[in-house]
Amino acid sequence: MRFLAHLLIRTYQLTLSGLSGRQCRHLPTCSAYTDEAIQRHGFWAGGWIGLARVVRCHPWGSSGFDPVPAALDPTYRWWAPWRGARWTGRHIDPATRLD
């Protein structure tokens, strides 16, 4: 699953991403973040972490340097993976804001 997810994300990066423009509010970009999260934490946990990042990437959302967490959140459980995702941008250092 990790390889398939990587292949789909890479296909998006090489095709659709160029058409929509480079307007990402975070570093690394949402697609690179999701790819790294899946590679680091597995398809299930990393996919939820990446989904949370995509959800908070909107004009009124967070911005700035936001690396993939090195370890899963202690509240993460495989049956409730949304608990381990960061759904708000409160963890981002205000000094790294990009807007």
C-alpha positions as CSV (number, residue, x, y, z in Angstrom):
1,M,0.0,0.0,0.0
2,R,2.8,2.4,0.7
3,F,4.3,2.0,-2.7
4,L,0.9,2.4,-4.4
5,A,0.2,5.6,-2.3
6,H,3.7,6.9,-3.2
7,L,3.0,6.2,-6.9
8,L,-0.4,8.0,-6.8
9,I,1.0,11.0,-5.0
10,R,4.0,11.2,-7.3
11,T,1.6,11.0,-10.3
12,Y,-0.4,13.9,-8.8
13,Q,2.8,15.9,-8.3
14,L,3.9,15.5,-11.9
15,T,0.5,16.1,-13.5
16,L,-2.3,17.9,-11.7
17,S,-0.1,19.8,-9.2
18,G,1.4,21.8,-12.1
19,L,-2.0,22.7,-13.5
20,S,-3.4,24.0,-10.2
21,G,-0.4,26.3,-9.5
22,R,2.2,26.5,-6.7
23,Q,0.2,28.1,-4.0
24,C,0.9,25.8,-1.0
25,R,0.7,27.5,2.4
26,H,3.1,25.0,4.1
27,L,6.6,23.7,3.8
28,P,6.9,20.9,2.8
29,T,4.0,20.9,0.4
30,C,0.9,18.9,1.3
31,S,1.6,16.1,-1.2
32,A,5.2,15.8,-0.1
33,Y,4.0,15.8,3.6
34,T,1.5,13.1,3.0
35,D,4.0,11.0,1.1
36,E,6.5,11.3,3.9
37,A,3.9,10.6,6.6
38,I,2.8,7.4,4.8
39,Q,6.4,6.3,4.3
40,R,7.3,7.0,8.0
41,H,4.1,5.9,9.8
42,G,2.4,3.5,7.4
43,F,-0.5,3.8,5.0
44,W,-3.2,3.9,7.7
45,A,-1.7,6.3,10.2
46,G,0.2,8.3,7.7
47,G,-2.8,8.7,5.4
48,W,-4.8,10.2,8.3
49,I,-2.0,12.5,9.2
50,G,-1.7,13.6,5.6
51,L,-5.5,14.1,5.3
52,A,-5.5,16.3,8.3
53,R,-2.8,18.4,6.7
54,V,-4.7,18.8,3.4
55,V,-7.9,19.8,5.4
56,R,-6.1,22.6,7.2
57,C,-4.5,23.9,4.0
58,H,-7.0,26.6,3.0
59,P,-7.0,30.4,2.9
60,W,-8.0,30.8,6.5
61,G,-6.0,27.8,7.8
62,S,-2.5,27.5,9.1
63,S,0.8,28.2,7.2
64,G,4.5,27.8,7.8
65,F,7.1,25.2,8.3
66,D,5.3,22.0,9.3
67,P,7.4,18.8,9.3
68,V,5.9,15.3,9.6
69,P,6.0,14.3,13.3
70,A,8.8,11.9,14.1
71,A,6.6,9.7,16.3
72,L,2.8,9.1,16.4
73,D,0.8,11.1,18.9
74,P,0.3,9.1,22.2
75,T,-3.5,9.3,21.7
76,Y,-3.3,7.5,18.4
77,R,-5.1,4.1,18.2
78,W,-5.4,2.0,15.1
79,W,-9.2,1.9,15.4
80,A,-9.4,5.7,15.8
81,P,-6.6,7.1,13.7
82,W,-8.0,10.6,13.5
83,R,-6.9,11.1,17.1
84,G,-3.2,11.1,16.1
85,A,-3.6,13.7,13.4
86,R,-3.1,17.4,13.9
87,W,-6.3,19.0,12.7
88,T,-5.4,22.6,13.6
89,G,-2.2,24.6,13.1
90,R,-1.6,25.4,16.7
91,H,1.6,23.3,16.7
92,I,3.3,25.5,14.0
93,D,5.8,28.1,15.2
94,P,4.4,31.6,14.4
95,A,7.9,32.7,13.4
96,T,7.8,30.3,10.4
97,R,4.5,31.6,8.9
98,L,4.6,32.0,5.2
99,D,1.9,34.6,4.8
